[in-house]
Amino acid sequence: MEFLGTTQTASYCGPKKCCGLTSLPAVQVPVTQECYQPYYLPGYRYLNSWRPSLFYKIANVQTCPDESTSTLRPPTILPALRSALFSRYSPHDWDQSNQLQVRGAEASRLWASRLTDDSMRLLQDKDQLTHQMQEGTSRNLGQRLSDIGFWKSELSYELDRLLTENQNLETVKRRLECAANEVALECLYHREKRIGIDLVHDNVEKNLIREVDLLKCCQEQMRKLAQIIDIQMRDNRDAQHALERDLEDKSSAQCIDEKCFNLRNTSDCISFFHGMEKIDGTISVPETWAKFSNDNIKHSQNMRANSIRLREEAEHLFETLSDQMWRQFTDTNLAFNARISEVTDVKNKLQTQLAKTLQEIFQAENTIMLLERSIIAKEGPLKVAQTRLECRTRRPNMELCRDIPQFKLVNEVFTIDDTLQTLKLRLRETQDTLQLLVMTKCRLEHELAIKANTLCIDKEKCMGMRKTFPCTPRLVGYT
């Protein structure tokens, strides 16, 4: 068997003759120029392509001349030898490629070494700069916390003094209002809490109004002074709110700055907030910040001085109530007693009606229960009659006779259905009556609650304050 690619010879050929081998003219293969990419650092690019620069020759194989023909036949070449004829690279190419790799590796190492040294110096410089800036910021935050603590203590001290003065002024105002309005006005306020129909302009209310008018005539100056004190208290509250708001803002700022002061590079709550350094939401500078708190403190001090002056003025007006209150006080108490008696009588009547209504509700509920049971009891016979009719519809042929049982069943169904409709109608009427009774019960209970509230106001609250005639300390506002 011949190798693939060899020339087969016929078996009938004669003996071979000596054949002379001469060199064939060399096939001119164009020499490809070595193509290299330029080498630049830090990037390194390998050779793009390689082509062989070897020339190959093909042996001039001359076949033995034959008597009949003179043809050329190439010699037999084994496949193992054929692959050696097609090498792509030359030794020069191989040496040049290795040198290029060595030079590229040395250049890369030099560049990496210089870059590493520069990077280490840059890292040390930037680490030192960052550490110094962070320490400086921490010192500034600590100083800021100290300033906030100082102004917080000043604001807290002034706020405590202002709150004490507000309490004293509130006490004077209550004394003035008590002297000006006394028990009568308190009773009027309590009686305004009456509900519904009991908000009556009765004799009690008329006497209370006359008592208040009498007090108004005697205490006009006290009322005016109370109004001035009320205005001053509003100003005090404004100053108080300014101090509290400033103190609250400083507390919030202190918490935020303490959190910032305690932050470290290893804290868990730190994160990136890109662009925050470009945002400037500040509205003050340290000078205006300190001046703001100082102005609040000065304003509070001025308000306290005005409050002290008003309290001293009020002390001179608390000794002028007269004995004319005695007669009016007695008439008002008599009116209270009469009104309490009337309300108690009406309340007893309403309780009697409520008891009777509850009894009727009980009876209506029993009736509804019996009607519902009766309706449920009629459903069984109706089902039996309708079932019988349905079964008889399946009788065959002529057996579908309209006989007497058929008439009776039909009549039974109509009768039971009419009975159910009548019972259901009566059930609805009874339920409506029950709802009416329940509504009546609710109205009675509401009226009883109104009367109980009125008795509580007139008998316990108002008369509790009017058991004795107010003595002089009471009239001048000390109690």
C-alpha positions in Angstrom: 0.0 0.0 0.0 1.4 3.3 -1.0 1.5 6.4 1.2 -1.0 9.0 0.4 0.7 11.6 -1.9 3.3 9.2 -3.5 3.5 8.2 -7.1 2.4 4.7 -7.9 4.4 2.6 -10.6 3.1 0.0 -12.7 4.3 -3.6 -12.0 5.0 -4.2 -15.6 7.7 -1.5 -15.9 11.2 -2.7 -16.9 14.3 -2.4 -14.8 15.1 1.0 -13.6 18.0 2.9 -15.0 20.3 5.2 -13.3 18.8 8.6 -13.0 20.8 11.7 -12.5 19.4 14.3 -10.1 20.0 17.8 -10.9 19.0 20.9 -9.0 15.9 22.6 -10.2 15.8 26.3 -10.5 14.9 27.8 -7.1 11.4 29.1 -6.8 11.6 32.7 -5.9 9.4 33.2 -2.8 9.0 36.9 -1.8 10.8 37.6 1.5 8.4 39.0 4.0 9.8 41.8 6.1 9.6 41.4 9.8 6.7 43.4 11.2 7.1 44.6 14.8 4.7 46.9 16.8 6.4 49.9 18.4 7.2 49.3 22.1 5.9 51.8 24.6 5.6 51.8 28.3 3.7 51.2 30.4 1.7 49.1 27.9 3.4 46.2 26.1 2.2 44.9 22.8 3.4 41.6 21.3 4.3 41.0 17.7 1.4 41.3 15.5 2.3 38.6 13.0 5.2 36.5 11.9 6.1 35.1 8.6 8.9 32.7 7.6 11.9 34.3 5.9 13.4 31.0 4.8 13.7 30.0 1.2 12.8 26.5 0.3 14.0 24.5 -2.5 12.4 21.7 -4.4 14.7 19.0 -5.6 14.8 18.5 -9.2 13.7 15.0 -9.6 14.2 13.5 -13.1 12.6 10.3 -13.8 14.3 7.6 -15.8 13.9 7.9 -19.5 11.6 5.5 -21.1 11.7 4.1 -24.5 8.2 5.2 -25.4 7.9 8.4 -23.3 10.2 11.1 -21.7 8.1 12.5 -18.8 9.2 14.0 -15.4 7.9 12.3 -12.2 8.5 13.8 -8.7 10.2 11.5 -6.2 8.3 9.8 -3.5 8.3 11.9 -0.3 7.2 10.6 3.1 4.6 12.7 5.1 7.1 12.9 8.1 9.6 14.7 5.9 7.1 17.0 4.2 6.3 18.9 7.5 10.0 19.9 7.9 9.8 21.8 4.6 7.2 24.3 5.8 8.8 25.8 9.0 7.4 29.4 9.6 10.2 31.1 11.5 14.0 31.4 11.2 16.6 31.3 14.0 17.0 35.0 13.5 13.3 35.6 14.1 13.5 33.4 17.2 16.5 35.3 18.7 15.0 38.6 17.9 11.6 37.7 19.6 13.4 36.5 22.7 15.5 39.7 23.0 12.4 41.8 22.5 10.6 39.9 25.3 13.6 40.3 27.7 13.9 44.0 27.0 10.2 44.5 27.4 10.2 42.7 30.8 13.2 44.8 32.0 11.5 48.0 31.0 8.2 47.0 32.6 10.1 46.1 35.9 11.9 49.4 35.9 8.7 51.4 35.2 6.9 49.4 37.9 9.7 50.0 40.4 9.7 53.7 39.8 5.9 53.9 40.0 6.0 51.9 43.3 8.5 54.2 44.9 6.5 57.3 43.8 3.3 55.7 45.0 4.8 54.9 48.5 6.0 58.6 48.9 2.6 59.8 47.7 0.8 57.5 50.1 2.9 58.7 53.1 2.5 62.4 52.2 -1.3 62.1 51.7 -1.7 59.9 54.9 0.1 62.5 56.9 -1.9 65.4 55.4 -5.2 63.6 56.0 -4.3 62.7 59.6 -3.3 66.3 60.3 -6.4 67.7 58.7 -8.6 65.2 60.7 -6.9 66.1 63.9 -7.4 69.8 63.2 -11.1 69.3 62.5 -11.5 67.3 65.7 -9.8 70.2 67.7 -12.2 72.7 66.0 -15.2 70.5 66.8 -14.1 70.2 70.4 -13.8 74.0 70.7 -17.2 74.4 69.1 -18.7 72.0 71.6 -17.1 74.1 74.4 -18.7 77.3 73.0 -22.1 75.6 72.6 -21.9 74.3 76.2 -21.2 77.8 77.5 -24.1 79.4 75.8 -26.3 76.5 76.7 -25.6 77.1 80.4 -26.3 80.9 80.0 -29.5 80.2 78.2 -30.6 77.6 80.8 -29.9 79.9 83.7 -31.9 82.7 82.1 -34.7 80.4 81.1 -35.1 79.1 84.7 -35.3 82.6 86.1 -37.8 83.6 83.4 -40.0 80.5 84.2 -39.9 81.4 87.9 -41.0 84.9 87.1 -43.8 83.6 84.8 -45.1 81.4 87.6 -45.2 84.4 90.0 -46.9 86.5 87.4 -49.4 83.7 86.7 -50.2 83.6 90.4 -50.9 87.4 90.5 -53.1 87.1 87.4 -55.1 84.3 89.0 -55.6 86.4 92.1 -56.8 89.3 90.0 -59.2 87.2 88.0 -60.5 85.5 91.1 -61.1 88.9 92.8 -62.7 90.3 89.6 -64.8 87.3 88.8 -64.9 85.4 92.0 -67.1 82.4 92.5 -69.9 83.6 90.3 -67.8 83.5 87.1 -66.5 80.1 88.0 -70.0 78.9 88.4 -70.9 80.3 85.1 -68.0 78.5 83.5 -69.1 75.2 85.1 -72.7 75.7 84.0 -71.5 76.2 80.4 -70.7 72.4 80.6 -74.4 71.6 80.8 -75.7 69.4 77.9 -78.6 69.7 75.5 -81.9 71.1 76.8 -80.5 71.9 80.2 -78.6 74.8 78.8 -81.3 77.1 80.1 -81.0 80.8 80.9 -82.7 80.2 84.2 -83.0 82.2 87.4 -79.7 80.8 88.7 -77.8 82.1 85.6 -79.5 85.5 85.9 -78.4 85.8 89.6 -74.9 84.7 88.7 -74.7 87.3 86.0 -75.9 90.0 88.4 -73.2 88.9 90.8 -70.6 89.1 88.1 -71.8 92.6 87.1 -71.5 93.7 90.6 -68.0 92.5 90.8 -67.1 94.1 87.5 -68.2 97.5 88.9 -66.0 97.1 91.9 -63.0 95.6 90.2 -62.5 97.5 86.9 -59.0 98.6 87.7 -58.1 95.0 88.7 -59.4 93.8 85.4 -57.4 96.3 83.4 -54.3 95.4 85.4 -55.0 91.7 84.7 -55.2 92.5 80.9 -51.9 94.3 81.1 -50.4 91.3 83.0 -51.8 89.0 80.4 -50.1 91.0 77.6 -46.9 90.9 79.6 -47.3 87.1 80.0 -47.6 86.7 76.3 -44.4 88.8 75.9 -42.8 86.6 78.5 -43.9 83.5 76.7 -42.4 84.9 73.5 -39.1 85.4 75.2 -39.4 81.9 76.8 -40.1 80.4 73.4 -37.1 82.2 71.9 -34.9 80.9 74.7 -36.3 77.3 74.5 -35.9 77.3 70.7 -32.4 78.6 70.9 -31.6 76.1 73.6 -33.2 73.3 71.6 -31.2 74.2 68.5 -28.0 74.3 70.5 -28.8 70.9 72.0 -29.4 69.5 68.6 -26.2 71.1 67.3 -24.3 69.8 70.3 -25.6 66.2 69.7 -24.6 66.4 66.0 -21.2 67.9 66.8 -20.6 65.3 69.5 -21.5 62.6 67.0 -19.1 64.1 64.5 -16.4 64.5 67.1 -16.7 60.9 68.1 -16.6 59.6 64.6 -13.5 57.6 63.7 -12.2 55.9 60.6 -13.4 52.6 62.0 -16.9 53.7 62.9 -19.8 51.8 61.5 -22.0 54.7 60.6 -19.7 56.5 58.1 -20.5 56.5 54.4 -19.9 58.4 51.2 -21.9 61.5 50.5 -20.6 62.8 47.2 -21.0 66.5 46.5 -21.7 67.5 50.1 -18.6 69.7 50.1 -20.2 71.8 47.4 -23.3 72.6 49.4 -23.2 75.5 51.8 -26.4 75.9 53.8 -24.9 78.1 56.6 -26.8 81.2 57.5 -24.5 82.7 60.2 -21.0 83.3 61.3 -19.5 82.8 64.8 -20.1 86.5 65.6 -23.7 86.6 64.6 -24.2 83.2 66.2 -23.0 84.5 69.6 -24.9 87.8 69.2 -28.2 85.9 68.5 -28.0 84.1 71.9 -26.9 87.3 73.7 -29.9 89.2 72.3 -32.3 86.5 73.4 -30.9 86.7 77.0 -31.1 90.5 77.1 -34.7 90.4 75.8 -35.6 87.9 78.5 -34.0 90.1 81.2 -36.1 93.1 80.0 -39.3 91.0 80.2 -38.5 89.9 83.7 -37.9 93.5 84.8 -41.4 94.5 83.4 -43.0 91.5 85.1 -41.6 92.5 88.5 -42.9 96.0 88.1 -46.4 94.8 87.3 -46.4 92.4 90.3 -45.6 95.2 92.6 -48.4 97.3 91.2 -50.9 94.5 91.5 -50.2 94.1 95.2 -51.6 97.6 95.9 -55.0 96.8 94.3 -56.1 93.7 96.2 -57.9 95.3 99.2 -61.0 97.0 97.7 -63.9 94.5 97.5 -67.0 95.6 99.5 -69.8 93.9 101.5 -72.4 94.4 98.8 -71.6 90.8 97.7 -73.5 89.3 100.6 -77.0 90.0 99.4 -76.4 88.9 95.9 -74.5 85.8 97.2 -77.6 84.8 99.2 -80.0 85.3 96.3 -77.9 83.2 94.0 -77.7 80.3 96.5 -81.5 80.3 96.9 -81.9 80.1 93.1 -79.4 77.2 93.0 -81.4 75.3 95.6 -84.7 75.8 93.7 -83.2 74.7 90.4 -81.6 71.6 92.0 -85.1 70.6 93.3 -86.7 71.0 89.9 -84.0 68.9 88.1 -84.2 66.2 90.8 -88.0 65.9 90.3 -87.7 65.6 86.5 -85.0 63.0 86.8 -87.2 60.8 89.0 -90.0 60.9 86.4 -87.6 60.0 83.6 -86.3 57.1 85.6 -89.9 55.8 86.1 -90.6 56.0 82.3 -87.3 54.3 81.6 -88.2 51.3 83.8 -91.6 50.9 82.0 -89.9 51.1 78.7 -87.4 48.4 79.6 -90.3 46.2 80.5 -92.0 46.8 77.2 -88.7 46.0 75.4 -88.5 42.7 77.3 -92.0 41.8 76.1 -91.3 42.8 72.5 -88.1 40.7 72.5 -90.1 37.7 73.7 -92.7 38.2 71.0 -90.1 38.4 68.4 -88.5 35.2 69.6 -91.9 33.4 69.5 -92.6 34.7 66.0 -89.2 33.5 64.7 -89.8 30.1 66.2 -93.2 29.9 64.6 -91.8 30.9 61.2 -89.1 28.2 61.5 -91.7 25.7 62.5 -93.8 26.4 59.4 -90.8 25.8 57.1 -90.9 22.0 57.7 -94.6 21.5 56.6 -94.0 23.8 53.6 -91.0 21.7 52.5 -93.0 18.5 52.9 -95.9 19.8 50.8 -93.6 21.2 48.1 -91.6 17.9 48.0 -94.8 15.9 47.6 -95.9 18.1 44.7 -92.5 17.7 43.1 -92.6 13.9 43.5 -96.1 13.7 42.0 -94.9 15.5 38.9 -92.9 12.4 38.0 -96.0 10.2 37.7 -96.0 8.5 34.3 -98.5 9.3 31.5 -102.1 9.3 32.5 -101.2 8.9 36.1 -100.6 12.7 36.1 -104.1 13.2 37.4 -105.3 16.4 39.0 -106.9 14.5 41.8 -108.0 15.6 45.3 -104.5 15.1 46.9 -103.2 17.4 44.2 -105.7 20.1 45.0 -105.1 19.6 48.8 -101.3 19.8 48.3 -101.6 23.0 46.2 -104.0 24.5 48.7 -101.6 23.5 51.6 -98.6 25.2 50.0 -100.5 28.4 49.3 -101.9 28.4 52.9 -98.6 27.8 54.6 -96.9 30.4 52.4 -99.6 33.0 53.2 -99.2 32.1 56.9 -95.4 32.7 56.6 -95.9 36.0 55.0 -98.4 37.1 57.7 -96.0 36.0 60.5 -93.0 37.7 58.8 -95.0 40.9 58.4 -96.0 40.7 62.1 -92.3 40.0 62.9 -91.2 43.1 61.0 -93.8 45.2 62.8 -92.7 43.9 66.2 -89.1 44.6 65.3 -90.0 48.1 64.3 -91.8 48.6 67.6 -88.8 47.2 69.4 -86.5 49.7 67.6 -88.9 52.5 68.6 -88.8 51.3 72.2 -85.0 51.1 72.0 -84.8 54.6 70.6 -87.1 55.8 73.4 -84.9 54.1 75.9 -81.8 55.8 74.5 -83.5 59.1 74.6 -84.6 58.6 78.2 -81.1 57.5 79.1 -79.6 60.5 77.4 -82.0 62.8 79.2 -81.1 61.1 82.5 -77.4 61.6 81.7 -78.1 65.3 81.0 -80.0 65.7 84.3 -77.3 63.9 86.2 -74.7 66.1 84.6 -76.7 69.2 85.5 -77.2 68.0 89.1 -73.4 67.3 89.4 -72.6 70.8 88.2 -75.2 72.7 90.2 -75.2 70.6 93.4 -71.6 69.4 93.7 -69.4 71.8 91.8 -71.2 75.2 92.1 -72.8 74.7 95.5 -69.6 73.1 96.8 -67.8 76.4 96.1 -70.7 78.4 97.6 -71.2 76.7 100.9 -69.8 79.7 102.7 -69.6 83.3 101.9 -66.1 84.2 100.6 -64.0 85.8 103.3 -61.8 88.8 102.7 -58.7 86.8 101.7 -60.8 85.0 99.2 -62.1 88.2 97.8 -58.7 89.7 97.4 -57.5 86.7 95.6 -55.3 84.9 98.1 -57.4 81.7 98.0 
